[in-house]
Amino acid sequence: GFVQSKADTSLFVYHRHGTMAYLLLYVDDMILSASSTSLLQHIIKRLHDAFAMKDMGPVRHFLGISVRHHQHGFFLSQAQYAEDILQRAGMEHCNAVATPADTKPKPSTSDGKLIDDATSYRSIAGALQYLTLTRLDIAYTAQQVCLHMHVPWDVHQTMLKRILRYMKGTLTLGVQLRAAPT
């Protein structure tokens, strides 16, 4: 009875008689959530009947995203992933800054000089894009550095490092998900 979401082909939605369930698949991992415990248990039993699978219990970690449960909902964080990015960039000991972007005017695509290691720039910029799943505060600045992935200049690398320095001081930030009021 699940229907594939039009917004995300990995998401399947079940909606019957006022009950809902969501099934998110990624390769051989899945997250299942339902509007009631009885519906959740029913779906888990049906899945066990049809597939060889292991119930790992409530989600704690999925695709680099840490999930903390509390009475009002969930807190999603990618703190470990952010620390890994800092280490990959060689900036795990950098000084933190208060904002992800400098207040100076945005540099043009031809200011400065081309950087030596464009591959590293692209790797870190791409990693920042994935980090924006839970770090909406860096979404704009990450998008700005990604605009220059094909031909990054030293001014763009400075922008990238600024984001990393901001991340250093804000590793514990994430997204709070709460149930909608009924």
TORPA-4810 file (N, C-alpha, C, O; in nm, 3 decimals):
<nodes>
NODE_1_0.078_-0.122_0.000_0.000_0.000_0.000_0.082_0.128_0.000_0.026_0.237_0.005_G
NODE_2_0.215_0.117_-0.006_0.300_0.235_-0.010_0.304_0.291_-0.151_0.301_0.217_-0.249_F
NODE_3_0.312_0.423_-0.161_0.321_0.491_-0.290_0.452_0.570_-0.291_0.486_0.637_-0.194_V
NODE_4_0.523_0.561_-0.403_0.650_0.633_-0.415_0.625_0.783_-0.421_0.535_0.829_-0.491_Q
NODE_5_0.704_0.858_-0.347_0.692_1.004_-0.344_0.739_1.063_-0.477_0.836_1.016_-0.536_S
NODE_6_0.670_1.165_-0.522_0.712_1.235_-0.642_0.832_1.326_-0.614_0.909_1.357_-0.705_K
NODE_7_0.848_1.367_-0.489_0.957_1.457_-0.450_1.089_1.383_-0.432_1.196_1.440_-0.456_A
NODE_8_1.084_1.256_-0.391_1.205_1.179_-0.365_1.175_1.032_-0.397_1.089_0.971_-0.333_D
NODE_9_1.243_0.977_-0.494_1.216_0.840_-0.538_1.256_0.735_-0.435_1.221_0.618_-0.450_T
NODE_10_1.329_0.775_-0.332_1.368_0.682_-0.225_1.266_0.680_-0.111_1.277_0.599_-0.019_S
NODE_11_1.168_0.768_-0.117_1.068_0.781_-0.011_0.935_0.721_-0.056_0.886_0.750_-0.165_L
NODE_12_0.879_0.638_0.031_0.749_0.575_0.003_0.653_0.613_0.116_0.691_0.613_0.234_F
NODE_13_0.530_0.643_0.079_0.432_0.694_0.175_0.310_0.602_0.177_0.260_0.561_0.073_V
NODE_14_0.265_0.571_0.297_0.143_0.491_0.318_0.043_0.582_0.388_0.074_0.643_0.490_Y
NODE_15_-0.077_0.592_0.331_-0.181_0.678_0.391_-0.315_0.607_0.379_-0.370_0.596_0.269_H
NODE_16_-0.368_0.559_0.489_-0.496_0.489_0.490_-0.572_0.522_0.618_-0.516_0.517_0.728_R
NODE_17_-0.699_0.556_0.605_-0.790_0.574_0.719_-0.730_0.660_0.830_-0.742_0.626_0.948_H
NODE_18_-0.667_0.769_0.793_-0.613_0.862_0.891_-0.479_0.822_0.950_-0.426_0.892_1.037_G
NODE_19_-0.423_0.710_0.905_-0.290_0.670_0.953_-0.189_0.693_0.841_-0.222_0.690_0.723_T
NODE_20_-0.064_0.717_0.882_0.041_0.742_0.784_0.168_0.669_0.824_0.195_0.646_0.942_M
NODE_21_0.243_0.632_0.722_0.376_0.575_0.745_0.467_0.621_0.633_0.424_0.644_0.520_A
NODE_22_0.595_0.636_0.667_0.696_0.677_0.571_0.808_0.574_0.573_0.854_0.533_0.679_Y
NODE_23_0.851_0.534_0.455_0.960_0.439_0.441_1.064_0.502_0.350_1.037_0.531_0.234_L
NODE_24_1.184_0.523_0.404_1.293_0.583_0.328_1.398_0.475_0.303_1.448_0.414_0.398_L
NODE_25_1.431_0.451_0.177_1.527_0.348_0.138_1.655_0.409_0.084_1.652_0.508_0.010_L
NODE_26_1.767_0.349_0.121_1.894_0.385_0.060_1.976_0.258_0.050_2.023_0.206_0.152_Y
NODE_27_1.993_0.206_-0.069_2.062_0.081_-0.098_2.000_-0.030_-0.012_1.890_-0.077_-0.042_V
NODE_28_2.070_-0.074_0.095_2.014_-0.180_0.179_1.979_-0.131_0.319_1.964_-0.211_0.411_D
NODE_29_1.966_-0.002_0.335_1.924_0.057_0.463_1.787_0.121_0.446_1.752_0.168_0.338_D
NODE_30_1.711_0.121_0.555_1.581_0.187_0.550_1.547_0.248_0.684_1.593_0.204_0.789_M
NODE_31_1.465_0.351_0.677_1.407_0.412_0.796_1.257_0.404_0.779_1.204_0.438_0.673_I
NODE_32_1.189_0.359_0.883_1.044_0.346_0.881_0.987_0.427_0.996_1.032_0.414_1.110_L
NODE_33_0.888_0.508_0.966_0.821_0.587_1.068_0.671_0.577_1.044_0.626_0.575_0.930_S
NODE_34_0.594_0.570_1.152_0.448_0.556_1.137_0.377_0.641_1.241_0.434_0.681_1.342_A
NODE_35_0.250_0.668_1.212_0.171_0.754_1.299_0.130_0.685_1.429_0.087_0.752_1.523_S
NODE_36_0.142_0.554_1.435_0.112_0.482_1.559_0.206_0.363_1.574_0.260_0.311_1.476_S
NODE_37_0.225_0.322_1.698_0.311_0.207_1.725_0.253_0.080_1.664_0.327_-0.004_1.613_T
NODE_38_0.121_0.066_1.670_0.059_-0.055_1.614_0.079_-0.064_1.463_0.105_-0.172_1.410_S
NODE_39_0.066_0.048_1.393_0.090_0.048_1.249_0.237_0.018_1.220_0.267_-0.058_1.128_L
NODE_40_0.326_0.076_1.296_0.469_0.051_1.280_0.500_-0.098_1.296_0.570_-0.156_1.213_L
NODE_41_0.448_-0.160_1.403_0.473_-0.302_1.427_0.411_-0.389_1.317_0.471_-0.489_1.277_Q
NODE_42_0.294_-0.352_1.269_0.228_-0.426_1.161_0.315_-0.423_1.034_0.334_-0.526_0.970_H
NODE_43_0.366_-0.307_0.999_0.449_-0.294_0.878_0.580_-0.370_0.894_0.625_-0.437_0.801_I
NODE_44_0.641_-0.361_1.012_0.765_-0.434_1.038_0.742_-0.584_1.023_0.823_-0.654_0.962_I
NODE_45_0.630_-0.635_1.077_0.599_-0.777_1.064_0.582_-0.815_0.918_0.634_-0.919_0.874_K
NODE_46_0.511_-0.734_0.841_0.490_-0.763_0.699_0.623_-0.761_0.623_0.646_-0.844_0.535_R
NODE_47_0.711_-0.668_0.657_0.842_-0.662_0.592_0.926_-0.785_0.627_0.993_-0.841_0.540_L
NODE_48_0.921_-0.827_0.754_0.994_-0.948_0.796_0.942_-1.071_0.723_1.020_-1.160_0.689_H
NODE_49_0.810_-1.077_0.699_0.751_-1.190_0.627_0.798_-1.195_0.482_0.811_-1.303_0.424_D
NODE_50_0.823_-1.079_0.423_0.858_-1.072_0.280_1.008_-1.068_0.253_1.053_-1.111_0.146_A
NODE_51_1.087_-1.019_0.348_1.230_-0.999_0.325_1.313_-1.047_0.443_1.267_-1.048_0.557_F
NODE_52_1.435_-1.088_0.413_1.532_-1.116_0.519_1.587_-0.981_0.563_1.659_-0.916_0.489_A
NODE_53_1.553_-0.941_0.683_1.597_-0.810_0.730_1.617_-0.813_0.881_1.570_-0.902_0.951_M
NODE_54_1.689_-0.713_0.928_1.717_-0.700_1.071_1.665_-0.566_1.118_1.696_-0.463_1.059_K
NODE_55_1.586_-0.567_1.224_1.535_-0.444_1.284_1.639_-0.391_1.380_1.669_-0.454_1.481_D
NODE_56_1.695_-0.275_1.348_1.800_-0.215_1.430_1.744_-0.124_1.538_1.820_-0.058_1.609_M
NODE_57_1.611_-0.118_1.552_1.549_-0.033_1.651_1.542_0.112_1.604_1.558_0.140_1.486_G
NODE_58_1.517_0.201_1.697_1.507_0.343_1.660_1.635_0.394_1.593_1.745_0.357_1.633_P
NODE_59_1.618_0.477_1.493_1.733_0.528_1.418_1.819_0.617_1.508_1.768_0.702_1.581_V
NODE_60_1.951_0.596_1.500_2.047_0.678_1.574_2.143_0.747_1.478_2.195_0.855_1.505_R
NODE_61_2.166_0.680_1.363_2.261_0.733_1.266_2.219_0.683_1.128_2.191_0.564_1.111_H
NODE_62_2.214_0.772_1.030_2.174_0.733_0.895_2.242_0.824_0.794_2.223_0.946_0.796_F
NODE_63_2.323_0.765_0.707_2.392_0.838_0.600_2.471_0.958_0.651_2.467_1.065_0.591_L
NODE_64_2.541_0.940_0.762_2.623_1.048_0.817_2.547_1.148_0.902_2.603_1.248_0.946_G
NODE_65_2.419_1.122_0.924_2.337_1.212_1.004_2.305_1.144_1.137_2.249_1.034_1.141_I
NODE_66_2.341_1.210_1.245_2.311_1.161_1.379_2.169_1.204_1.415_2.130_1.318_1.391_S
NODE_67_2.093_1.111_1.472_1.954_1.138_1.509_1.939_1.118_1.660_1.960_1.008_1.711_V
NODE_68_1.904_1.225_1.729_1.877_1.215_1.873_1.727_1.231_1.895_1.666_1.328_1.849_R
NODE_69_1.669_1.136_1.967_1.526_1.139_1.998_1.505_1.212_2.130_1.587_1.201_2.221_H
NODE_70_1.396_1.286_2.140_1.355_1.344_2.267_1.203_1.352_2.265_1.141_1.319_2.164_H
NODE_71_1.143_1.394_2.374_0.997_1.388_2.387_0.922_1.472_2.286_0.805_1.445_2.259_Q
NODE_72_0.984_1.574_2.229_0.915_1.661_2.134_0.947_1.632_1.988_0.889_1.693_1.899_H
NODE_73_1.039_1.539_1.962_1.073_1.509_1.824_1.214_1.458_1.809_1.258_1.371_1.884_G
NODE_74_1.286_1.512_1.710_1.421_1.465_1.677_1.514_1.584_1.658_1.472_1.693_1.620_F
NODE_75_1.642_1.560_1.686_1.745_1.658_1.654_1.841_1.589_1.559_1.900_1.486_1.592_F
NODE_76_1.858_1.646_1.438_1.946_1.591_1.336_2.073_1.673_1.331_2.069_1.796_1.327_L
NODE_77_2.186_1.604_1.331_2.315_1.672_1.331_2.415_1.595_1.246_2.407_1.473_1.234_S
NODE_78_2.508_1.668_1.188_2.617_1.608_1.113_2.751_1.653_1.172_2.846_1.680_1.099_Q
NODE_79_2.757_1.661_1.304_2.877_1.711_1.372_3.000_1.628_1.337_3.106_1.684_1.308_A
NODE_80_2.988_1.496_1.339_3.103_1.412_1.307_3.146_1.432_1.161_3.265_1.436_1.131_Q
NODE_81_3.050_1.444_1.073_3.079_1.467_0.931_3.151_1.602_0.914_3.247_1.613_0.837_Y
NODE_82_3.104_1.704_0.986_3.168_1.836_0.980_3.312_1.828_1.032_3.402_1.890_0.974_A
NODE_83_3.334_1.754_1.140_3.470_1.737_1.192_3.558_1.666_1.089_3.675_1.701_1.073_E
NODE_84_3.502_1.568_1.021_3.578_1.496_0.917_3.616_1.590_0.802_3.726_1.580_0.749_D
NODE_85_3.526_1.680_0.765_3.555_1.778_0.659_3.670_1.868_0.703_3.763_1.893_0.626_I
NODE_86_3.663_1.917_0.826_3.770_2.002_0.878_3.905_1.930_0.876_4.007_1.988_0.840_L
NODE_87_3.904_1.804_0.915_4.028_1.727_0.915_4.079_1.706_0.772_4.198_1.720_0.746_Q
NODE_88_3.989_1.673_0.680_4.028_1.654_0.540_4.089_1.779_0.482_4.181_1.773_0.400_R
NODE_89_4.038_1.894_0.525_4.088_2.023_0.475_4.213_2.068_0.551_4.272_2.171_0.517_A
NODE_90_4.253_1.993_0.654_4.368_2.032_0.735_4.338_2.153_0.823_4.429_2.229_0.857_G
NODE_91_4.211_2.170_0.860_4.172_2.288_0.939_4.107_2.250_1.072_4.031_2.328_1.128_M
NODE_92_4.137_2.131_1.123_4.077_2.088_1.249_4.120_2.174_1.368_4.054_2.173_1.472_E
NODE_93_4.230_2.247_1.354_4.279_2.333_1.463_4.267_2.482_1.429_4.332_2.565_1.492_H
NODE_94_4.185_2.516_1.333_4.171_2.656_1.291_4.098_2.738_1.397_4.034_2.683_1.487_C
NODE_95_4.108_2.869_1.386_4.033_2.960_1.474_3.893_2.978_1.417_3.876_2.997_1.296_N
NODE_96_3.795_2.973_1.504_3.656_2.989_1.463_3.623_3.135_1.434_3.686_3.226_1.488_A
NODE_97_3.525_3.156_1.348_3.471_3.290_1.321_3.320_3.286_1.346_3.260_3.179_1.351_V
NODE_98_3.260_3.404_1.361_3.119_3.413_1.402_3.020_3.398_1.287_2.903_3.367_1.310_A
NODE_99_3.064_3.420_1.164_2.972_3.414_1.050_3.035_3.332_0.937_3.157_3.327_0.925_T
NODE_100_2.951_3.266_0.853_3.006_3.185_0.745_3.054_3.266_0.625_3.124_3.213_0.538_P
NODE_101_3.018_3.393_0.618_3.059_3.477_0.505_3.118_3.607_0.556_3.082_3.657_0.662_A
NODE_102_3.211_3.659_0.478_3.270_3.788_0.508_3.170_3.896_0.468_3.087_3.874_0.379_D
NODE_103_3.175_4.010_0.532_3.081_4.118_0.499_3.128_4.204_0.383_3.057_4.295_0.341_T
NODE_104_3.248_4.175_0.332_3.299_4.250_0.217_3.220_4.212_0.092_3.157_4.106_0.088_K
NODE_105_3.224_4.298_-0.010_3.154_4.263_-0.135_3.204_4.131_-0.193_3.321_4.096_-0.178_P
NODE_106_3.113_4.058_-0.259_3.144_3.930_-0.317_3.250_3.944_-0.427_3.235_4.029_-0.515_K
NODE_107_3.357_3.863_-0.423_3.459_3.872_-0.528_3.406_3.822_-0.663_3.316_3.739_-0.668_P
NODE_108_3.462_3.874_-0.769_3.421_3.829_-0.902_3.488_3.697_-0.935_3.577_3.653_-0.862_S
NODE_109_3.447_3.634_-1.043_3.502_3.505_-1.082_3.645_3.516_-1.132_3.712_3.415_-1.149_T
NODE_110_3.693_3.637_-1.156_3.829_3.649_-1.209_3.922_3.729_-1.118_4.031_3.768_-1.160_S
NODE_111_3.881_3.754_-0.993_3.970_3.820_-0.898_4.076_3.720_-0.850_4.047_3.601_-0.837_D
NODE_112_4.196_3.767_-0.825_4.302_3.682_-0.771_4.367_3.595_-0.876_4.381_3.634_-0.992_G
NODE_113_4.407_3.473_-0.832_4.471_3.380_-0.924_4.411_3.241_-0.907_4.351_3.211_-0.804_K
NODE_114_4.427_3.158_-1.008_4.377_3.020_-1.001_4.449_2.945_-0.890_4.568_2.965_-0.868_L
NODE_115_4.376_2.857_-0.821_4.439_2.780_-0.714_4.511_2.659_-0.772_4.481_2.613_-0.882_I
NODE_116_4.607_2.608_-0.696_4.687_2.495_-0.741_4.612_2.363_-0.736_4.626_2.280_-0.826_D
NODE_117_4.531_2.343_-0.632_4.466_2.213_-0.611_4.313_2.227_-0.622_4.243_2.233_-0.521_D
NODE_118_4.265_2.231_-0.744_4.121_2.244_-0.766_4.045_2.119_-0.721_3.929_2.128_-0.682_A
NODE_119_4.109_2.003_-0.726_4.044_1.878_-0.685_4.007_1.883_-0.537_3.896_1.845_-0.500_T
NODE_120_4.096_1.929_-0.453_4.068_1.941_-0.311_3.956_2.043_-0.287_3.867_2.019_-0.205_S
NODE_121_3.960_2.155_-0.357_3.855_2.257_-0.347_3.720_2.194_-0.378_3.624_2.212_-0.303_Y
NODE_122_3.712_2.121_-0.489_3.586_2.059_-0.531_3.537_1.957_-0.429_3.417_1.949_-0.401_R
NODE_123_3.629_1.881_-0.375_3.593_1.779_-0.276_3.533_1.843_-0.150_3.430_1.798_-0.100_S
NODE_124_3.598_1.947_-0.100_3.549_2.014_0.021_3.419_2.088_-0.007_3.327_2.085_0.075_I
NODE_125_3.409_2.155_-0.121_3.286_2.226_-0.157_3.169_2.129_-0.169_3.059_2.158_-0.123_A
NODE_126_3.193_2.014_-0.231_3.088_1.912_-0.242_3.046_1.858_-0.107_2.927_1.834_-0.083_G
NODE_127_3.143_1.839_-0.019_3.114_1.791_0.117_3.028_1.894_0.192_2.939_1.857_0.268_A
NODE_128_3.057_2.022_0.170_2.976_2.127_0.234_2.833_2.124_0.182_2.739_2.151_0.258_L
NODE_129_2.816_2.092_0.055_2.680_2.081_0.001_2.600_1.976_0.076_2.485_1.999_0.112_Q
NODE_130_2.661_1.859_0.101_2.591_1.753_0.174_2.564_1.797_0.318_2.462_1.760_0.376_Y
NODE_131_2.654_1.873_0.375_2.637_1.920_0.512_2.515_2.012_0.527_2.459_2.024_0.636_L
NODE_132_2.474_2.075_0.419_2.359_2.167_0.427_2.227_2.095_0.454_2.125_2.160_0.475_T
NODE_133_2.227_1.962_0.453_2.105_1.889_0.489_2.061_1.925_0.631_1.941_1.937_0.658_L
NODE_134_2.158_1.942_0.720_2.125_1.979_0.858_2.181_2.114_0.898_2.154_2.162_1.008_T
NODE_135_2.258_2.175_0.811_2.320_2.303_0.842_2.272_2.408_0.742_2.346_2.450_0.653_R
NODE_136_2.147_2.450_0.759_2.089_2.549_0.669_2.159_2.683_0.679_2.150_2.765_0.587_L
NODE_137_2.228_2.706_0.789_2.299_2.833_0.810_2.416_2.851_0.713_2.464_2.963_0.695_D
NODE_138_2.463_2.743_0.651_2.573_2.756_0.555_2.526_2.733_0.412_2.609_2.732_0.320_I
NODE_139_2.397_2.716_0.390_2.346_2.682_0.257_2.383_2.786_0.152_2.429_2.751_0.043_A
NODE_140_2.363_2.913_0.182_2.393_3.017_0.083_2.542_3.024_0.052_2.582_3.027_-0.065_Y
NODE_141_2.625_3.025_0.156_2.769_3.038_0.133_2.826_2.913_0.067_2.917_2.923_-0.016_T
NODE_142_2.774_2.795_0.101_2.819_2.673_0.034_2.781_2.677_-0.114_2.859_2.635_-0.199_A
NODE_143_2.664_2.728_-0.143_2.621_2.740_-0.283_2.712_2.837_-0.357_2.743_2.815_-0.474_Q
NODE_144_2.755_2.943_-0.291_2.842_3.041_-0.354_2.978_2.981_-0.390_3.031_3.007_-0.498_Q
NODE_145_3.036_2.900_-0.301_3.165_2.839_-0.334_3.148_2.731_-0.440_3.241_2.706_-0.518_V
NODE_146_3.033_2.666_-0.444_3.008_2.563_-0.546_2.992_2.623_-0.685_3.015_2.555_-0.785_C
NODE_147_2.954_2.749_-0.693_2.943_2.816_-0.824_3.077_2.821_-0.896_3.082_2.834_-1.018_L
NODE_148_3.186_2.810_-0.821_3.319_2.825_-0.877_3.398_2.694_-0.878_3.521_2.697_-0.883_H
NODE_149_3.329_2.582_-0.872_3.398_2.452_-0.867_3.478_2.423_-0.993_3.582_2.357_-0.985_M
NODE_150_3.433_2.469_-1.107_3.503_2.437_-1.231_3.634_2.513_-1.246_3.732_2.459_-1.297_H
NODE_151_3.637_2.639_-1.202_3.758_2.720_-1.212_3.772_2.803_-1.083_3.742_2.923_-1.083_V
NODE_152_3.817_2.738_-0.974_3.828_2.812_-0.847_3.953_2.899_-0.840_4.063_2.857_-0.876_P
NODE_153_3.934_3.022_-0.794_4.042_3.118_-0.774_4.073_3.124_-0.625_3.997_3.072_-0.543_W
NODE_154_4.183_3.186_-0.591_4.223_3.194_-0.450_4.120_3.268_-0.364_4.106_3.236_-0.246_D
NODE_155_4.048_3.363_-0.420_3.945_3.434_-0.343_3.830_3.339_-0.308_3.767_3.353_-0.203_V
NODE_156_3.803_3.242_-0.395_3.697_3.145_-0.367_3.743_3.046_-0.261_3.665_3.001_-0.178_H
NODE_157_3.872_3.014_-0.265_3.927_2.927_-0.162_3.922_2.996_-0.025_3.899_2.932_0.077_Q
NODE_158_3.943_3.126_-0.025_3.932_3.203_0.100_3.787_3.197_0.151_3.764_3.183_0.271_T
NODE_159_3.691_3.207_0.060_3.549_3.195_0.098_3.522_3.056_0.158_3.452_3.044_0.259_M
NODE_160_3.577_2.953_0.096_3.560_2.816_0.143_3.618_2.799_0.283_3.555_2.739_0.370_L
NODE_161_3.738_2.853_0.304_3.802_2.843_0.435_3.724_2.919_0.540_3.723_2.880_0.657_K
NODE_162_3.661_3.027_0.501_3.579_3.104_0.596_3.464_3.017_0.647_3.433_3.018_0.766_R
NODE_163_3.400_2.944_0.558_3.291_2.855_0.598_3.343_2.749_0.695_3.280_2.720_0.797_I
NODE_164_3.459_2.693_0.664_3.517_2.591_0.751_3.550_2.648_0.889_3.529_2.581_0.990_L
NODE_165_3.600_2.770_0.894_3.629_2.835_1.022_3.500_2.860_1.100_3.498_2.847_1.223_R
NODE_166_3.393_2.894_1.031_3.263_2.912_1.096_3.214_2.777_1.151_3.165_2.770_1.264_Y
NODE_167_3.228_2.672_1.072_3.186_2.539_1.116_3.259_2.497_1.243_3.200_2.436_1.332_M
NODE_168_3.386_2.530_1.250_3.467_2.493_1.367_3.401_2.540_1.497_3.404_2.469_1.597_K
NODE_169_3.343_2.657_1.495_3.280_2.712_1.616_3.134_2.676_1.632_3.072_2.713_1.732_G
NODE_170_3.076_2.604_1.535_2.932_2.575_1.540_2.903_2.427_1.512_2.800_2.393_1.454_T
NODE_171_2.993_2.339_1.553_2.979_2.196_1.523_2.852_2.134_1.580_2.801_2.037_1.524_L
NODE_172_2.800_2.188_1.688_2.684_2.126_1.753_2.550_2.168_1.693_2.446_2.120_1.736_T
NODE_173_2.552_2.257_1.594_2.425_2.300_1.533_2.366_2.189_1.446_2.438_2.101_1.398_L
NODE_174_2.235_2.194_1.428_2.165_2.096_1.346_2.024_2.141_1.322_1.993_2.260_1.328_G
NODE_175_1.937_2.046_1.294_1.797_2.074_1.264_1.708_2.007_1.369_1.722_1.888_1.397_V
NODE_176_1.617_2.084_1.424_1.521_2.034_1.521_1.391_2.002_1.448_1.334_2.089_1.383_Q
NODE_177_1.344_1.878_1.457_1.217_1.839_1.396_1.117_1.811_1.507_1.144_1.733_1.599_L
NODE_178_1.003_1.876_1.498_0.898_1.856_1.598_0.768_1.816_1.528_0.745_1.852_1.413_R
NODE_179_0.686_1.743_1.599_0.556_1.706_1.544_0.470_1.830_1.530_0.476_1.921_1.613_A
NODE_180_0.391_1.833_1.425_0.299_1.946_1.405_0.191_1.941_1.511_0.146_1.833_1.548_A
NODE_181_0.148_2.056_1.561_0.040_2.057_1.661_-0.088_1.996_1.600_-0.120_2.019_1.484_P
NODE_182_-0.159_1.919_1.681_-0.282_1.857_1.631_-0.404_1.930_1.677_-0.516_1.891_1.644_T
</nodes>
